[in-house]
Amino acid sequence: NRLHEARDKSGEYRTKDILPAIRDRIAVWETILQRQLWEVPGDAVPKQSTRFGKGHAYPDKRVQQYSTKVKFYAMNAIKELRPWFADSWVSVQVTCYLGTRRRVDVDNLAKNIKDSLKGVAYVDDYQVTDLHSSKRYDPSRPRTVVRITEGVEFGGAT
């Protein structure tokens, strides 16, 4: 890459060549940061308990549809980073901008997002070491903003 090519034979960096190399690195990191942050349009749907009826359990259709929508937008946003979170700890930040002032638990909103990202942004949700969730009111543009970054290493008990 350019940064390694910017060195002379003695191993010192050549000043005239280092700036383009740094710009290349910044462009790569800007791309990564943009792909870690994405939006899911529409009102968020909270994860609810499994419904029971007619002798069997079934999940709520709205929850399933919203989960599919989250997966679709996540796959489009982070398709190039999928291996990046395959074996690392992750931090998830969720902000839900709701179109109505309905009573909904913010932890259930975040749980649905976190569960939907399983197998897309990370292998399993046990990898999530930090979860920050919030809800806001925005009737003009309901949406959910999700950001995933590398999390803090989580060590087991010794």
BALOBA-1460 file (C-alpha; in Angstrom, 3 decimals):
// residues 158
<rec num="1" residu="n" x="0.000" y="0.000" z="0.000"/>
<rec num="2" residu="r" x="0.972" y="3.627" z="-0.345"/>
<rec num="3" residu="l" x="2.094" y="4.083" z="3.242"/>
<rec num="4" residu="h" x="4.729" y="1.367" z="2.925"/>
<rec num="5" residu="e" x="5.799" y="2.722" z="-0.457"/>
<rec num="6" residu="a" x="6.327" y="6.160" z="1.116"/>
<rec num="7" residu="r" x="9.500" y="4.941" z="2.843"/>
<rec num="8" residu="d" x="12.946" y="5.264" z="1.402"/>
<rec num="9" residu="k" x="15.641" y="2.570" z="1.604"/>
<rec num="10" residu="s" x="16.656" y="3.602" z="5.125"/>
<rec num="11" residu="g" x="13.077" y="3.065" z="6.362"/>
<rec num="12" residu="e" x="12.340" y="6.774" z="6.817"/>
<rec num="13" residu="y" x="9.145" y="8.247" z="5.431"/>
<rec num="14" residu="r" x="9.438" y="10.599" z="2.469"/>
<rec num="15" residu="t" x="7.442" y="13.727" z="3.316"/>
<rec num="16" residu="k" x="6.124" y="14.301" z="-0.211"/>
<rec num="17" residu="d" x="4.710" y="10.758" z="-0.407"/>
<rec num="18" residu="i" x="3.210" y="10.433" z="3.052"/>
<rec num="19" residu="l" x="0.265" y="12.839" z="2.602"/>
<rec num="20" residu="p" x="-1.436" y="10.835" z="-0.188"/>
<rec num="21" residu="a" x="-0.934" y="7.670" z="1.854"/>
<rec num="22" residu="i" x="-2.575" y="9.246" z="4.897"/>
<rec num="23" residu="r" x="-5.464" y="10.491" z="2.745"/>
<rec num="24" residu="d" x="-5.971" y="6.927" z="1.489"/>
<rec num="25" residu="r" x="-6.134" y="5.617" z="5.063"/>
<rec num="26" residu="i" x="-8.600" y="8.338" z="6.089"/>
<rec num="27" residu="a" x="-10.832" y="7.504" z="3.109"/>
<rec num="28" residu="v" x="-10.885" y="3.822" z="4.120"/>
<rec num="29" residu="w" x="-11.813" y="4.645" z="7.723"/>
<rec num="30" residu="e" x="-14.504" y="7.121" z="6.610"/>
<rec num="31" residu="t" x="-16.040" y="4.358" z="4.510"/>
<rec num="32" residu="i" x="-15.949" y="1.949" z="7.453"/>
<rec num="33" residu="l" x="-17.536" y="4.498" z="9.789"/>
<rec num="34" residu="q" x="-20.299" y="5.277" z="7.298"/>
<rec num="35" residu="r" x="-21.130" y="1.615" z="6.954"/>
<rec num="36" residu="q" x="-21.331" y="1.191" z="10.731"/>
<rec num="37" residu="l" x="-24.206" y="3.689" z="10.900"/>
<rec num="38" residu="w" x="-27.452" y="3.192" z="9.044"/>
<rec num="39" residu="e" x="-31.178" y="3.940" z="9.199"/>
<rec num="40" residu="v" x="-34.255" y="1.756" z="9.055"/>
<rec num="41" residu="p" x="-37.201" y="3.899" z="7.871"/>
<rec num="42" residu="g" x="-40.599" y="3.714" z="9.557"/>
<rec num="43" residu="d" x="-41.812" y="3.165" z="13.115"/>
<rec num="44" residu="a" x="-39.864" y="0.670" z="15.203"/>
<rec num="45" residu="v" x="-41.678" y="-2.422" z="16.456"/>
<rec num="46" residu="p" x="-40.856" y="-3.678" z="19.965"/>
<rec num="47" residu="k" x="-39.986" y="-7.308" z="20.623"/>
<rec num="48" residu="q" x="-42.965" y="-8.857" z="22.346"/>
<rec num="49" residu="s" x="-43.568" y="-12.072" z="24.163"/>
<rec num="50" residu="t" x="-44.587" y="-15.030" z="22.054"/>
<rec num="51" residu="r" x="-48.345" y="-15.204" z="21.508"/>
<rec num="52" residu="f" x="-50.353" y="-18.290" z="22.402"/>
<rec num="53" residu="g" x="-53.532" y="-19.380" z="20.714"/>
<rec num="54" residu="k" x="-55.341" y="-22.501" z="19.483"/>
<rec num="55" residu="g" x="-52.985" y="-24.772" z="21.377"/>
<rec num="56" residu="h" x="-49.667" y="-23.479" z="20.016"/>
<rec num="57" residu="a" x="-47.269" y="-20.548" z="20.280"/>
<rec num="58" residu="y" x="-46.626" y="-18.131" z="17.447"/>
<rec num="59" residu="p" x="-44.598" y="-14.924" z="17.050"/>
<rec num="60" residu="d" x="-46.290" y="-11.618" z="16.262"/>
<rec num="61" residu="k" x="-46.338" y="-10.953" z="12.470"/>
<rec num="62" residu="r" x="-45.456" y="-7.275" z="12.923"/>
<rec num="63" residu="v" x="-42.334" y="-8.265" z="14.874"/>
<rec num="64" residu="q" x="-41.292" y="-10.731" z="12.153"/>
<rec num="65" residu="q" x="-41.864" y="-8.197" z="9.360"/>
<rec num="66" residu="y" x="-39.891" y="-5.498" z="11.149"/>
<rec num="67" residu="s" x="-37.067" y="-7.942" z="11.875"/>
<rec num="68" residu="t" x="-36.854" y="-8.780" z="8.167"/>
<rec num="69" residu="k" x="-36.774" y="-5.066" z="7.332"/>
<rec num="70" residu="v" x="-33.933" y="-4.452" z="9.828"/>
<rec num="71" residu="k" x="-31.939" y="-7.338" z="8.358"/>
<rec num="72" residu="f" x="-32.438" y="-5.999" z="4.811"/>
<rec num="73" residu="y" x="-31.160" y="-2.506" z="5.670"/>
<rec num="74" residu="a" x="-28.309" y="-3.889" z="7.769"/>
<rec num="75" residu="m" x="-27.139" y="-6.227" z="5.005"/>
<rec num="76" residu="n" x="-27.118" y="-3.376" z="2.502"/>
<rec num="77" residu="a" x="-25.218" y="-1.079" z="4.866"/>
<rec num="78" residu="i" x="-22.561" y="-3.439" z="6.167"/>
<rec num="79" residu="k" x="-22.216" y="-6.161" z="3.561"/>
<rec num="80" residu="e" x="-18.501" y="-5.436" z="3.160"/>
<rec num="81" residu="l" x="-17.868" y="-5.501" z="6.923"/>
<rec num="82" residu="r" x="-19.604" y="-8.789" z="7.729"/>
<rec num="83" residu="p" x="-16.367" y="-10.674" z="8.495"/>
<rec num="84" residu="w" x="-15.213" y="-7.712" z="10.597"/>
<rec num="85" residu="f" x="-17.578" y="-8.585" z="13.483"/>
<rec num="86" residu="a" x="-17.509" y="-12.348" z="12.987"/>
<rec num="87" residu="d" x="-15.262" y="-13.061" z="15.951"/>
<rec num="88" residu="s" x="-15.075" y="-9.825" z="17.931"/>
<rec num="89" residu="w" x="-17.032" y="-8.050" z="20.623"/>
<rec num="90" residu="v" x="-19.415" y="-5.362" z="19.421"/>
<rec num="91" residu="s" x="-21.052" y="-2.240" z="20.762"/>
<rec num="92" residu="v" x="-24.572" y="-1.428" z="19.518"/>
<rec num="93" residu="q" x="-26.242" y="1.971" z="19.672"/>
<rec num="94" residu="v" x="-29.949" y="2.191" z="18.780"/>
<rec num="95" residu="t" x="-32.015" y="5.383" z="18.560"/>
<rec num="96" residu="c" x="-35.682" y="4.959" z="17.648"/>
<rec num="97" residu="y" x="-37.482" y="8.049" z="16.392"/>
<rec num="98" residu="l" x="-41.150" y="7.174" z="16.866"/>
<rec num="99" residu="g" x="-43.958" y="8.736" z="14.856"/>
<rec num="100" residu="t" x="-46.399" y="8.611" z="17.762"/>
<rec num="101" residu="r" x="-46.111" y="9.064" z="21.503"/>
<rec num="102" residu="r" x="-47.269" y="5.539" z="22.191"/>
<rec num="103" residu="r" x="-46.172" y="3.802" z="25.353"/>
<rec num="104" residu="v" x="-43.412" y="1.380" z="24.481"/>
<rec num="105" residu="d" x="-40.421" y="0.103" z="26.435"/>
<rec num="106" residu="v" x="-37.117" y="1.222" z="24.965"/>
<rec num="107" residu="d" x="-35.485" y="-2.071" z="25.978"/>
<rec num="108" residu="n" x="-38.013" y="-4.026" z="23.881"/>
<rec num="109" residu="l" x="-37.264" y="-1.795" z="20.883"/>
<rec num="110" residu="a" x="-33.531" y="-2.427" z="21.269"/>
<rec num="111" residu="k" x="-34.019" y="-6.167" z="21.797"/>
<rec num="112" residu="n" x="-35.810" y="-6.494" z="18.476"/>
<rec num="113" residu="i" x="-32.986" y="-4.681" z="16.678"/>
<rec num="114" residu="k" x="-30.300" y="-6.683" z="18.492"/>
<rec num="115" residu="d" x="-32.002" y="-10.004" z="17.721"/>
<rec num="116" residu="s" x="-32.537" y="-8.997" z="14.077"/>
<rec num="117" residu="l" x="-28.831" y="-8.300" z="13.597"/>
<rec num="118" residu="k" x="-27.869" y="-11.808" z="14.731"/>
<rec num="119" residu="g" x="-26.261" y="-13.571" z="11.789"/>
<rec num="120" residu="v" x="-26.015" y="-10.318" z="9.819"/>
<rec num="121" residu="a" x="-23.760" y="-7.889" z="11.714"/>
<rec num="122" residu="y" x="-22.400" y="-10.441" z="14.188"/>
<rec num="123" residu="v" x="-22.608" y="-14.185" z="14.695"/>
<rec num="124" residu="d" x="-24.641" y="-14.119" z="17.902"/>
<rec num="125" residu="d" x="-25.912" y="-11.453" z="20.267"/>
<rec num="126" residu="y" x="-23.675" y="-12.777" z="23.069"/>
<rec num="127" residu="q" x="-20.961" y="-10.713" z="21.307"/>
<rec num="128" residu="v" x="-22.706" y="-7.463" z="22.288"/>
<rec num="129" residu="t" x="-20.782" y="-6.022" z="25.233"/>
<rec num="130" residu="d" x="-22.334" y="-2.549" z="25.160"/>
<rec num="131" residu="l" x="-25.890" y="-1.605" z="24.282"/>
<rec num="132" residu="h" x="-27.101" y="1.985" z="24.312"/>
<rec num="133" residu="s" x="-30.734" y="2.530" z="23.397"/>
<rec num="134" residu="s" x="-32.958" y="5.581" z="23.327"/>
<rec num="135" residu="k" x="-36.312" y="6.645" z="21.916"/>
<rec num="136" residu="r" x="-37.289" y="10.037" z="20.582"/>
<rec num="137" residu="y" x="-40.425" y="11.555" z="19.087"/>
<rec num="138" residu="d" x="-40.322" y="12.626" z="15.425"/>
<rec num="139" residu="p" x="-43.738" y="12.481" z="13.705"/>
<rec num="140" residu="s" x="-42.340" y="13.900" z="10.455"/>
<rec num="141" residu="r" x="-39.812" y="11.084" z="9.904"/>
<rec num="142" residu="p" x="-40.100" y="7.950" z="12.055"/>
<rec num="143" residu="r" x="-36.968" y="5.802" z="11.764"/>
<rec num="144" residu="t" x="-34.412" y="3.797" z="13.676"/>
<rec num="145" residu="v" x="-30.731" y="4.720" z="13.583"/>
<rec num="146" residu="v" x="-28.325" y="1.883" z="14.337"/>
<rec num="147" residu="r" x="-24.596" y="2.110" z="14.874"/>
<rec num="148" residu="i" x="-22.300" y="-0.838" z="15.440"/>
<rec num="149" residu="t" x="-18.679" y="-0.467" z="16.460"/>
<rec num="150" residu="e" x="-16.045" y="-2.753" z="17.824"/>
<rec num="151" residu="g" x="-16.776" y="-3.401" z="21.497"/>
<rec num="152" residu="v" x="-14.595" y="-3.583" z="24.547"/>
<rec num="153" residu="e" x="-13.022" y="-6.972" z="25.156"/>
<rec num="154" residu="f" x="-15.065" y="-8.981" z="27.606"/>
<rec num="155" residu="g" x="-13.115" y="-11.473" z="29.695"/>
<rec num="156" residu="g" x="-14.699" y="-14.394" z="31.454"/>
<rec num="157" residu="a" x="-14.520" y="-14.940" z="35.203"/>
<rec num="158" residu="t" x="-11.316" y="-16.474" z="36.423"/>
